[in-house]
């Protein structure tokens, strides 16, 4: 059975430099493509609404759908040095890869 996850493309860093992280996994896996698409929309909307917000409670909480309901996370792509560049849904299918 296929599962879906979201990869986040963002820049992080500190006072002495930055690094672009092209594919960091969100950490929420769902069997529903519909839920994954809704989570992608929520990530984009949340970033657009709260990236520069001074409302720190809203800025650091994002509710995403899971197979058994929802889960609130603290987005790692929002912060003083962070910039979100995009996100994409990736299908994880055990029949399409292997590791040794």
N, CA and C of each residue as an Amber inpcrd file, in Angstrom:
protein
   300
   0.8360000  -1.1790000   0.0000000   0.0000000   0.0000000   0.0000000
   0.8820000   1.2440000   0.0000000   0.5200000   2.2190000  -0.7890000
   1.2870000   3.4530000  -0.8960000   0.9960000   4.3740000   0.2890000
   1.9920000   5.1320000   0.6580000   1.8800000   6.1590000   1.6800000
   2.3950000   7.4620000   1.0930000   1.9420000   8.5740000   1.6490000
   2.3520000   9.8840000   1.1600000   2.9700000  10.6850000   2.2900000
   4.0400000  11.3820000   1.9580000   4.6790000  12.2840000   2.9010000
   4.9790000  13.5800000   2.1620000   5.3830000  14.5900000   2.8930000
   5.6910000  15.8910000   2.2990000   7.1460000  16.2250000   2.5710000
   7.8330000  16.6430000   1.5220000   9.2060000  17.1180000   1.6440000
   9.1920000  18.6410000   1.6240000   9.9340000  19.2390000   2.5410000
   9.9970000  20.6920000   2.6830000  11.3300000  21.1910000   2.1270000
  11.2640000  22.2230000   1.3000000  12.4410000  22.8970000   0.7290000
  12.5440000  24.2560000   1.4070000  13.5840000  24.4520000   2.2160000
  13.7180000  25.7070000   2.9600000  15.1850000  26.0300000   3.2050000
  15.4140000  27.2580000   3.5950000  16.7560000  27.7040000   3.9890000
  16.7560000  27.9410000   5.4930000  17.8170000  27.4900000   6.1510000
  17.9950000  27.7260000   7.5720000  19.4090000  28.2420000   7.7880000
  19.6960000  28.7230000   8.9480000  21.0400000  29.2190000   9.1940000
  21.1500000  29.9410000  10.5160000  22.1040000  30.8480000  10.5500000
  22.3760000  31.6240000  11.7420000  23.1150000  32.8860000  11.3650000
  23.6920000  33.5300000  12.3420000  24.3860000  34.7980000  12.1190000
  25.5690000  34.6760000  11.1690000  26.1210000  33.4820000  11.0400000
  27.3490000  33.3220000  10.2570000  27.1470000  32.6240000   8.9170000
  25.9150000  32.4150000   8.5110000  25.6800000  31.8030000   7.2020000
  24.3590000  31.0800000   7.1520000  24.0630000  30.5640000   5.9680000
  22.8130000  29.8380000   5.7850000  23.0470000  28.6300000   4.8940000
  22.0780000  27.7250000   4.9310000  22.1630000  26.5080000   4.1370000
  20.7670000  26.1740000   3.6300000  20.6740000  25.8670000   2.3450000
  19.3880000  25.4630000   1.7860000  19.2310000  23.9550000   1.9510000
  18.1200000  23.5720000   2.5560000  17.7810000  22.1730000   2.7720000
  16.6860000  21.8370000   1.7560000  17.0370000  21.1010000   0.7220000
  16.1090000  20.8710000  -0.3750000  15.0070000  19.8780000  -0.0590000
  15.2730000  18.8990000   0.7480000  14.2710000  17.8670000   0.9950000
  14.3450000  17.3460000   2.4180000  13.6690000  18.0260000   3.3260000
  13.5540000  17.5030000   4.6820000  12.1380000  16.9830000   4.8540000
  12.0260000  15.7470000   5.2960000  10.7140000  15.1190000   5.4240000
   9.9410000  15.7230000   6.5840000   8.6700000  15.9410000   6.3440000
   7.7860000  16.5420000   7.3370000   7.6270000  15.6780000   8.5740000
   7.5610000  14.3670000   8.3970000   7.4130000  13.4840000   9.5440000
   5.9940000  12.9920000   9.7470000   5.0910000  13.3970000   8.8780000
   3.7210000  12.8940000   8.9190000   3.4820000  12.1190000   7.6380000
   3.1280000  10.8530000   7.7890000   2.8710000   9.9800000   6.6410000
   1.3950000   9.6120000   6.6770000   0.7410000   9.6710000   5.5240000
  -0.6720000   9.3310000   5.4390000  -0.9210000   8.3960000   4.2670000
  -1.9510000   7.5790000   4.3810000  -2.3410000   6.7090000   3.2840000
  -3.2520000   7.4310000   2.2980000  -3.6980000   8.6210000   2.6570000
  -4.6580000   9.3650000   1.8460000  -3.9800000  10.4900000   1.0690000
  -4.0730000  10.4280000  -0.2520000  -3.5560000  11.5150000  -1.0850000
  -4.3480000  12.7940000  -0.8360000  -5.6280000  12.6660000  -0.5620000
  -6.4660000  13.8310000  -0.2700000  -5.9510000  14.5460000   0.9780000
  -5.6150000  13.7980000   2.0260000  -5.0670000  14.4020000   3.2540000
  -3.7200000  15.0510000   2.9860000  -2.8800000  14.3930000   2.1940000
  -1.5670000  14.9560000   1.8720000  -1.7170000  16.2730000   1.1230000
  -2.6570000  16.3420000   0.1770000  -2.8930000  17.5860000  -0.5660000
  -3.4280000  18.6860000   0.3450000  -4.3060000  18.3250000   1.2620000
  -4.8270000  19.3100000   2.2160000  -3.7020000  19.8180000   3.1150000
  -2.8100000  18.9300000   3.5500000  -1.6750000  19.3610000   4.3710000
  -0.7690000  20.3120000   3.6080000  -0.5590000  20.0610000   2.3320000
   0.2490000  20.9470000   1.4970000  -0.3850000  22.3420000   1.4520000
  -1.6950000  22.4060000   1.2870000  -2.4020000  23.6940000   1.2860000
  -2.2570000  24.3950000   2.6340000  -2.3820000  23.6300000   3.7180000
  -2.2750000  24.2160000   5.0590000  -0.8730000  24.7740000   5.3130000
   0.1440000  24.0780000   4.8500000   1.5210000  24.5550000   5.0170000
   1.7110000  25.8850000   4.3100000   1.2550000  25.9620000   3.0670000
   1.4010000  27.1990000   2.2920000   0.6380000  28.3500000   2.9370000
  -0.6130000  28.1280000   3.2890000  -1.4270000  29.1720000   3.8940000
  -0.8470000  29.6250000   5.2290000  -0.4220000  28.6730000   6.0430000
   0.1650000  29.0030000   7.3420000   1.4100000  29.8660000   7.1700000
   2.2720000  29.5060000   6.2300000   3.4980000  30.2800000   6.0040000
   3.1660000  31.6920000   5.5190000   2.2150000  31.7920000   4.5970000
   1.8260000  33.1130000   4.0820000   1.2270000  33.9940000   5.1750000
   0.4810000  33.3910000   6.0950000  -0.1960000  34.1590000   7.1440000
   0.6680000  34.4770000   8.3520000   1.6040000  33.5890000   8.6970000
   2.2920000  33.7420000   9.9790000   3.8080000  33.8570000   9.9110000
   4.4020000  33.8070000   8.7460000   5.8610000  33.8620000   8.6700000
   6.4250000  35.1140000   9.3340000   5.8400000  36.2660000   9.0580000
   6.3320000  37.5280000   9.6230000   5.4820000  38.0190000  10.7870000
   4.5950000  37.1820000  11.2840000   3.6700000  37.5840000  12.3310000
   4.3690000  37.6810000  13.6830000   3.9000000  38.6070000  14.4810000
   4.3950000  38.7120000  15.8530000   3.5680000  37.8400000  16.8030000
   2.5160000  37.1770000  16.3020000   1.7010000  36.2750000  17.0990000
   2.4310000  34.9310000  17.1860000   3.3300000  34.8150000  18.1450000
   4.2160000  33.6650000  18.2210000   3.4750000  32.3500000  18.4720000
   2.3400000  32.3920000  19.1870000   1.5920000  31.1550000  19.4080000
   1.0800000  30.5980000  18.0900000   0.4940000  31.4430000  17.2490000
  -0.0230000  30.9840000  15.9530000   1.1130000  30.6520000  15.0020000
   2.1890000  31.3800000  15.0970000   3.3160000  31.2170000  14.1900000
   3.9640000  29.8360000  14.3170000   3.9820000  29.3050000  15.5060000
   4.6980000  28.0610000  15.7450000   3.7950000  26.8520000  15.9470000
   2.5320000  26.9550000  15.5450000   1.6380000  25.8140000  15.6340000
   0.9030000  25.6400000  14.3250000   0.9100000  24.4210000  13.8120000
   0.2420000  24.1020000  12.5540000  -0.4280000  22.7450000  12.7010000
  -1.7320000  22.7010000  12.4570000  -2.4760000  21.4530000  12.5540000
  -2.5360000  20.7810000  11.1880000  -2.0630000  19.5330000  11.1380000
  -2.0460000  18.7650000   9.8990000  -2.8530000  17.4830000  10.0710000
  -3.3930000  16.9940000   8.9700000  -4.2100000  15.7870000   8.9880000
  -3.3420000  14.5410000   9.0520000  -3.8210000  13.5590000   9.7900000
  -3.1870000  12.2430000   9.8570000  -4.2620000  11.2030000   9.5340000
  -3.8730000   9.9570000   9.4140000  -4.8470000   8.9090000   9.1190000
  -5.8520000   8.7030000  10.2520000  -5.4700000   9.0690000  11.4690000
  -6.3730000   8.8790000  12.6030000  -6.8400000  10.1980000  13.2200000
  -6.8180000  11.2790000  12.4370000  -7.3060000  12.5610000  12.9390000
  -6.4210000  13.7010000  12.4990000  -5.7850000  14.3370000  13.4950000
  -4.8890000  15.4480000  13.1790000  -3.7800000  15.5080000  14.2190000
  -2.7580000  16.2800000  13.8910000  -1.6120000  16.4550000  14.7850000
  -1.1270000  17.8880000  14.6430000  -0.8190000  18.5280000  15.7420000
  -0.2810000  19.8760000  15.7390000   1.2350000  19.7960000  15.8140000
   1.8940000  20.4970000  14.8890000   3.3580000  20.4960000  14.8610000
   3.8750000  21.9220000  15.0090000   5.1480000  22.0420000  15.3040000
   5.8590000  23.3130000  15.2720000   6.6820000  23.3120000  13.9890000
   6.3110000  24.1210000  12.9980000   6.9990000  24.1000000  11.7040000
   8.4780000  24.4740000  11.8330000   9.3550000  23.5750000  11.3790000
  10.7920000  23.8250000  11.4700000  11.2710000  24.8020000  10.4000000
  10.4290000  25.1660000   9.4530000  10.8010000  26.0740000   8.3670000
  10.4040000  27.5190000   8.6540000   9.9590000  27.7920000   9.8870000
   9.6310000  29.1580000  10.2760000  10.5360000  29.5540000  11.4290000
  11.1850000  30.6760000  11.2840000  12.0700000  31.1940000  12.3160000
  12.7670000  32.4430000  11.8130000  13.6280000  32.9860000  12.6210000
  14.3080000  34.2370000  12.2800000  15.1560000  34.0890000  11.0150000
  15.8370000  32.9700000  10.8620000  16.7290000  32.7570000   9.7140000
  16.1230000  31.8540000   8.6350000  14.9190000  31.3350000   8.8550000
  14.3350000  30.3670000   7.9370000  13.5100000  31.0360000   6.8320000
  13.5660000  30.4360000   5.6490000  12.7680000  30.8670000   4.5010000
  12.2290000  29.6040000   3.8260000  10.9150000  29.5300000   3.6670000
  10.2990000  28.4050000   2.9680000  10.3390000  28.6750000   1.4710000
  10.8440000  27.7170000   0.7050000  10.8910000  27.8480000  -0.7590000
   9.7890000  27.0400000  -1.4230000   9.3430000  25.9670000  -0.7830000
   8.2990000  25.1390000  -1.3590000   8.1730000  23.8280000  -0.6260000
   7.2390000  23.0160000  -1.1010000   7.0180000  21.6910000  -0.5240000
   6.3950000  20.8180000  -1.6040000   6.5900000  19.5010000  -1.4690000
   5.9920000  18.5960000  -2.4430000   5.6010000  17.2920000  -1.7740000
   4.5760000  16.6790000  -2.3300000   4.1090000  15.3810000  -1.8590000
   4.9210000  14.3030000  -2.5560000   5.3390000  13.3230000  -1.7810000
   6.1000000  12.2040000  -2.3120000   5.3750000  10.9240000  -1.9330000
   5.2310000  10.0350000  -2.8990000   4.6090000   8.7430000  -2.6430000
   5.6830000   7.7570000  -2.2090000   5.4480000   7.1370000  -1.0710000
   6.3450000   6.1000000  -0.5710000   5.6630000   4.7600000  -0.7960000
   6.2470000   3.9390000  -1.6290000   5.6940000   2.6260000  -1.9270000
   6.8090000   1.6050000  -1.7270000   6.6490000   0.6720000  -0.8010000
   7.7220000  -0.2860000  -0.5310000   8.0890000  -1.1400000  -1.7430000
   7.1920000  -1.2410000  -2.7150000   7.4900000  -2.0170000  -3.9190000
   8.2910000  -1.2220000  -4.9510000   8.5420000   0.0770000  -4.6790000
   9.2500000   0.9170000  -5.6480000  10.6830000   1.2190000  -5.2580000
  11.1520000   0.6620000  -4.1360000  12.5360000   0.9050000  -3.7210000
  12.9770000  -0.1870000  -2.7600000  14.2660000  -0.2100000  -2.4960000
  14.7930000  -1.1020000  -1.4630000  16.0780000  -0.5200000  -0.9110000
  16.4510000  -0.9750000   0.2720000  17.6980000  -0.5800000   0.9250000
  18.4110000  -1.8560000   1.3580000  19.7160000  -1.8550000   1.2800000
  20.5210000  -3.0050000   1.7060000  21.1680000  -2.7190000   3.0360000
